[in-house]
């Protein structure tokens, strides 16, 4: 057990001898941690190390877990409090920004309704005043056209925009302790900087008045260096090292900490053969969405918003096409159009020279097995009610009904082995796995159908640096083995630089620059590309 720092007089949060068990599994093992009033502490470690479980234990949101030890907030033991007492603390005194916003936001209510509800409940203002405050919060967190976005549902926002909504909701009641679980995971490099500055600004404002503290859970070591004052490192449920930011980054003592600091994506891709055929191509594709216009009702309440404008890209066999741009630039929408999952307003998408619109009946069913997708958020894309065996085998049951149950299981076990999991995973459920393991399950689900093209929508954005490297190596090995074409969507330009052969840069729905990834990264032409690269690599 790591000793608690002795230089924090009367800490706002004090954790001692904390252990968390799920049945026979020990997720957090006898840790001690203190956070001073107005202090910013970062909790880092690999996926499954116990970081998020520790944060959820503070809020007592682990109904199926056994919590031992003490968690004192402002001198009061949270472990001993009733659920009713905890409800009074959540939001008002302790707020949390969750890692996976799509599962945390209610899909049945608009963004405005959800933020306003929080403000009305805790501040007692009118609904109209709450909506005005919501507009201000969305604006401060970097969401464009915040008044229009109030009328959007979560599925109508990009992953980064949903994350900013979560940040706005958490900050709405100005809590004394903010638990930020990967608050910039889904954000592009420019917005990430804005969010860091926003959190710093709000934390300093509240620290001067109420002593607001922040526990930042993240795998982004650049964010830790910029935001935190002190760092705590977790490995396999244990706290292995704590110290000031400068000490941890400049002279880490524990081998695990040293390994984390040294982890960076490495480029290791094979060149594409000149004769490699084009597998998937978008030709001058445009996508429109209907939008609700404030102030209008009935037939006149809907307008049109162009999310993708005249975009043309292609991916060849054995090639990785990277698509980059800020959150809301149209990256995921273009990818969904290329998969045939999003209706286009103009242009065409072709698979192996044949328009997707021409596929019907059994041909269309066969097309689905060739075009697969790994989504940004594996927890919401994997059914919580199905075992891993059913999740991975679902596609086989549909596309390969000729296989016997034994043959199907053999294929499932084989593909799980390829992504680094064994047969013990078959009867387990998604919530029993870490974020990195869930992403491997999502990759296995696509791979089992032997696809030609896989769209990877931010597949490593929720992973810490060491697990990210493992997943990227896995994807590279699979591409080499099966000659796959990848469409790789990411806000992390370092990952794109390591994985992609070519890159397309999107801004406001349009492709502003495209070509060989090395040439564009070394000598960008468009001002927007230069801006992204400067933010990512501090050029």
N, C-alpha and C positions, 0 to 999 in steps of 0.2 A: 504494500500500500504506500502511495506517495504521501509524504507529509504535507500537511496544509501550510501554506505560507504564513509566517509569523508576523509579517509587516502589514497586515490588513486589520486595523482596529475596527471592531464592531462591524463585520462585513454584512452587506445586505443579504447575501445568500451564503449559507455555510452547509456543506455536505460532509458527513462523517460516516465512515464504515458503510457506505451504500452498496448493497448487493441487490440485483434483480434477477429473479428466476422465472423461466417459462417452463413449468413442469420440471424435468430433470436437466434442462439447459440453463447454464449460468451465463447470462448475457452481460451483466456488470458485476465485477468481482472486487468488492471491498475497497472502493475508491474514496478519496477525500479531496474536496475542492472548495475554495472560497472565492467569492466575488465581492469586491469592495463597492461602496456607494460611488456611483459615477464611473466605475471601471469597465473597460472593454476587454473581455477574455475570449480567446479563440480555442475551441476544442476541435482537434484534428485527428485523423486516423483513417485507416482503410474502411471500406464498406463492410459492415458487420462487426466493427470494433466495439460498438456499444454507445456511440455518440448520441444518436437520436433517442435511444432507449433512456439514456440519462436525462435528456431534456423532457421526455414524456413523463418520466418518473417525478420530476419536479412539479409538473402540473397535475399529477395523479390521473393520467389518461391511459393507464395500463390496467384495464379491468381484469385481464386474465393472467396477471403476473403477481408474484410474491415479492414485496419490497421490504428489505430489512435495512436497518440503520436509521440515521436521522437526516432530515432535510429542513433546515431552519431558514425561514424567510422573515427578516426583520425581527429575529428572536423567537418566532413561533414555529413549532414543529408541524410541517405540512403533512407528514405521514400520519399524525394523530388526528387530523381534522376530518370532519364529516364531509360527505359529498356536497351537501348544501352550503357549507362554509367555503369549500373549494370553488363552487360556482360564483360566489361573491368575489373571490380573488382573481379568477380567470377573466382576462380582458381589462378589468380596472387596474389591477396591480401587477399582474403577470400576463403578458401576451406572447403569442408564438406565431412566427411566420413559418408555415409548413413547407416541406420540401417538394411535395407534389400537389400543385394548386388545383389540377383538374379533379382530384378526388376530394379536396378540401372545400371547393366552391360548390354550391347547390346548382345543378344544371337546370332546375325549373324556375329559377328567379333571375332577373336581370342583375347586372353588376351594380347598378344604382340602388336597387332594392336591398341587396345584401349589405352594402356599405352603410346605407342609411339606417337599416335596422340596428346595426351595431351602435351607431351614434345615438339613435333615439333611446335604445335600451339603457345605455350607460350614462348619457348626458342629460336625458329628459327634455331635449329640444323638440320643436315641431318637425314634422316630416319635411316641410319645405326648407327649413333651416338645415336639416340633416343632408338634403340633396345638394344644397349649396356648398356645405362643407365637403361633401363627397367629390364635387367637381374640383375643389381646391386640392384635395389629397391626390386625386388622379393626375392633376396637372403637375404637382410637385414630384411625383414619382415618374414623370417622363412620358405619360401616355398622350399621344396626339389627339386632338379633338375630344377632350374629356367630356364635354357636355353631350356629344353624340354617343360616346361609349357607354354612358349611363344606361342606355336603352338596349345594349347588347347583352346576349347571354354568354356564359363562359365559353361554349364551343365556337363562338364567333370571334374569339380573340386568339392571337397567337400564344404559344407557350410563354414567351417572355412577357407579354401583356398580362396574362393571367397571374404571373408571379408578382408583377407590380401591383395588381389589384389586392393580392394577399398582403403585401407590404402596407398598402394604404389602409386596409382593414385593421391590421395589427397596431398601426400608429394612431388610429382614430381616437382612442381614449387615453393617449399619452401614458402608457404604463410605467411603473417604476423599474420593472425588470423585463427586458425584451429577449426572448429566446428566438434567435434567428437561425433556422435550420436550412442551410444552403440558400440564402436569400437572393443570390445572383446566379444560381445554377443555369437558368434558362435565358439569361440576358446576354445580348451581344456586348462586345468590348466597350463601345462608346457609352451605352446605357449603364453598363456595370460601373463605370467610373462615376456617372451621375448618382447612382443609387448609393455608392459608398460615401460620396460627399453628402448626400441627403441624410443618411443614417448618422454620420458624424455630426452634422449640423443639429439634427434633432436631439441626439444624445447629449451634446454639449448644452443646448438650451435647457433640457429637462434636468441635466445633472446640476446645473446652477440653482434650480428651484427645488427639485424633489430627489436629486441624486440618482437619476435613471442609470441603470447598469445594463450591459449587453453581453449575453453569452452567444457567441458566433460559432455555429457548427458549419464547417466547410472543408472542401478538399482543395480549394483554390488558394495556394500558398502565397501568390501575389497579393490576393485580397487580405490575407492574414498580416502580411508585412505592412500593408498600407493602413489597416484599420485597427488592429489589436494592440494592446499594451502588454499583455501577457498571454502565453500559449501553454495549453495542456495537451499532451499527446497520448492517445489511447491505442492500445493494441490488444485484441482478443479479450476485451472487457476490463483490462487493467490500465491504470494510469502509469505510464512508464517514464514520463519526463515532464516537468513543468519549469517555466522560467520566463524571463523577459524576452520580448520578440528578438532583440538584437542578439542575445545569448543563444537562443535556439537556432537562429539562422546562420550565425557566424561560427558557433562552436558547439554543435549538437553533441551530446554525450552518448545517448543510447543508439545502438546500431540501427534500430528501426527508424528513429528520427533521421539519422543520416541517410537512410535509403529513401525516405520520403522527400527530403530536400533535393536529392540527386535525380529524382524521377522526372523525365521529360519525354514527350513523344519522339520517336526516332523514325526517320524515313527509310523504308526498306521495301520498295515496290519495284516490280519487274516492268520493263518497258512494254508497251502495247505493240503487238505485231502489226506491221504495215498492212497486211492482208486481212486483219481482224474485221469482221462484218459489223455494221451498225445494228444494234439490237433494238434500241428504243430511241425515238426521235420526236421532239415537239417542234411543230412548224408554225410560227407566228401565232402562238396560242394566247388568247385573252380570256380572262375569267371575271364575271361580274357577280356581285352580291346585292340582294335587295336590302335596303336599310330603312329604318324607321326615322322619320324626320320630326323633330320636336315642334309642337305647335300645330300639327296637322292630324286630322282624324279621318276614318273611313277610307274611301277609295284613294285619297290623296296623301295617305300617311307614309307611302313607300317611295324611296328614291333608288338610284343605282350607284353602286360603288365599284370601281374597277380595281380589283385586287392584283391581277396580272395583266400586263399590257404588251401584246405583240412579242412574246418571248419565243426564241428558237434555241434549242439545245439538243444534243444527242449524246448517247453513250454506246461505246463499242464493246465487243466481247473482251473480257479481261481488263477493262478500263474502269477507273474511278473518276466520275465527274463530281467535283465539289461545287456546291451552291452556297454562297455566303451573302450576308447582308444583315442589316439591323432587324430586330424583332418587328414583325409586321410588314416586312418588305415584300412578302409574297412567296418566300422560299417553299414553305410547306404546301401552299395552295397550288403552286406550279407542279410540285411532286405528285399531289393527289390527282391533278389533271392528267399527268403522264401515266398514272396507274389506271385511269378510267374511272376513278372514284369521285371525280368532281366534274360537273357539266361545264363545257367551254362555251363562251359567247362567240368566239371566232377562232380560226385556225384548226389544225388537226394534229393528232398524235398517232404515230405508227409504230407497230411492233414487227420487226423483221420485214419492213417494207409494206405491211398491210395496215390500213387504218383501223384503230380500235373500234370505231363506230360500226364497222362491217361485221364484227364478230357477233354471232347470234347462237342461241341454243347450246349444244354440246361444245361448239367451238369456243364460245365465251367462257364456259366452265373450264375448258383446257387452258385458256389464256390466263385465268386467275392463278393457276399453278405455276406459270412461268414468271409472273410479275408478283413479287412479294414485298412486304414492308415491315420494318422494325420501327416502332413508334418511339417518340421521345420519352414517354412516361410508361415504363413497363408495368407498374403497379395497376394503372387504370386500364391497360390494354389486355391484361391477363385476368381471366374470370376468377374471382375469389372463391367461387363455389365448386370449382373443378380441380382435380388433382393434376399434377404435371403430366402424367400419362395421358389424360384426356385432352389437356390443352395442346400438347405436342401432336397427339394422334388425331385431333379433330379434322385436320385437312386430309389426312390419309383416308379417314372414313368416308369423306365426301368424294375425293378424287381417285382413290384406289379401293373401291368397294370389292374388287376381286381378291384382295389379300385376306387371309385367314386371321383370326385373332392372334395366333402365335406369330405369324409373319409380321403383323403390324407391330406387336410389342418388340420383336427383334429389331425392326427398323428404328423404333423410338429409342431403345437402349443404345443403339449404334450412334444415332445422331446426338444424344446426350453426351456420350463419351467424346464425340468430336468437339463439343463446346466446353469440355472440362468438368462434366458432371457424371456421376455414376448411377447405377440402377436404384440406389437407395432413395433417389429423388422422386421415383415414380408415384408413390402414394402420398406425397406431401403436397401442401397447398402453397400458393404464392407468398402469403404473409409469413411463411416459415423461412423465407430466404432473404438474404441481403439484397440491396439494390443491384450490385454487380451480378449476383447469381440470377436475379430475375431477368436481367438483360440477356444473359446467356440462354435462359429458357426461351425468351422471345426470339433469339437468333435460331435456336433449335427448331422452333415451330415453323419458321420460314424455310429452313434448310431441308427439312424432312420431305418436302415436295419437289426437291431438285429443281429449283427455279433457274431462270436464265439471268434475270435482273432483280436486284434487291435495292429498294429505296431505304436508306438509313437516315431517319429523321432525328438528329441530335442523339445518336445512340450512346454517347459517352458523357453527355452534359451533366448527368446526375452522379457521375462516378468520381471517386478521388483519383489522384494522379497515378498511383501504382496500379490500381485496378483498371484504370483507363488504358494504361500501357498493355496490360494483358488482353483486354478486349480488342484493341487495335491490332495486336499481333495475331489474335485469333482470326479477325476479319481478313487480314493479309494472307494468312495461311489458307483459309477457305477459298479466297479468290484464286490463288495459285492452283489449288487442287482441282477446283471445278470450273475454272475459267469464267468466273462470274463477272457481270457488269454491275457496278455500284453507282447509285446516285446518292452522294453523301452530303447531307444538309447539316451545317454547323455554324455557330457563331464563333467558334474557337479556331482562329486562323492558324494557330500552331498545329492543331490536329489536321486541318486541311492541307497544310504544307507537308505534313508527314505522310498523308494517305493518298492524295489526289494526283491524277495525271494532268487533268485540265480543271479549270475553275471558271465559274460564271458568277459575277458580282451583281447583286440585285439591289435596287433602290426604288422605293415607291412603286413596286410592281413591275419595273422595267429592268432588263439586263443592260447595265451601263458599260460593262467590260467583260470579255471572256477570252480564254486562250490557255496556253501552257502555264501551269501553276508556277513553275520556277521563274519564267520570264515576267509574269505579272507581279509576283512578289518582289522580284529584284528591281523591276523598272515599271511601276504602275503609271498608266497614262491619265485615267480619270481622277479628278479631285476627290471624289467620294472613296475610291479605292485607296488613295493615299491617306485619307483620313482614317479609314479602318486599320490600315497597316500601322499607322503611327500610334493609334490607341492600343493595338495589340502588342507591338514590339518596342514602343517608346522611341520611335525614330525621330 
